[in-house]
Amino acid sequence: MRYDDSPPQPDTAPAPGTDRRRFARRSALAVAAAVIAPTTLAGWVLVQVGTGAGADDARPPRVAVPAAAATGTPAASPTAAGTATASPSTGPGTGAPASGAPAPSPGATSPLAGKTVVVDPGHNTGNFDHSREINQQVDIGTARKECDTTGTTTRAGYKEAEFTLDVSRRLRTILEGRGLKVVFTHEADRAWGPCITERARIGNEANADAVVSVHADGVSEGSRGYHVILPAKVKGGAADTAAIVGPSRALGERIAANFARATGSGPANYLGGGTGLVVRDDLGGLNLSTRPKVFVECGNMRDSKDAALLTSPQWRQKAAQGIADGIVGFLGG
Ligand code: ZN
């Protein structure tokens, strides 16, 4: 859920829609600084050429699809991505994408060997019973905000925190199958939380090669689709994201493209300008991260059609597979 992570803005407790417009505009700013280059039949590839600072507030082309181009690999056509997914994890160690890579030579080291992924299941089902604890204010460098939030639910009562833990466990199984070390920020092992500051710290202290926080949104009926939240460039207190903005975008673009392919879902129709990517500067979990990190909002729990997907174990497996493929691709596997 996004707006539940919003900061105590000096001028607000904004309505979700207010938040959303602001972030949609921010996303447009970031995307406006990109060059849209046509490639392959898969469509378009975003090539970032600037930080977005000072960019015009132009709307991004709605045809733009985040593709796995940031590291120079082919755009993620279903065929190419599927090939990469099915490839063995034992690449030649050159960092080349698995698709089209030569067969592994004897004794070759997987590019994934020794790498660590931190998975952060958003929220905690126990948060509903621990309002006082999760409402304590914590310092995210650029602001103070709540330690954690409850997250949303479907109209039938399926909790976002149940969803995030289930997808995270599926994700771990896939990633460990590829030889990656996986660390969770929590796993039904505590009554509430952890605070967003601790969630960030776990990724940092694990020296994670990639960190993914799993969520689902809670907005109005008719708002559908996934989006990936990327860290903005922020500096303040303990927050300094300058070093992770670029790699986090590369990670997020990989995940968005693979999530779309694996689930068949479209990018969010209510923010992000149709790109499935949103840049935010108010999330403690991103601001305090020193490792490449994104949030994945898998769908809208308050929309009946999205809810039908989110409550399906089969769909959650696809979601986990898409996220995993994005991470593996980002890590060179
Ligand atoms: Zn959430």
Residues whose N, C-alpha, C, O or C-beta is under 5 A from the ligand:
A	BS01	ZN	M1 R2 G122 G151 H215 A216
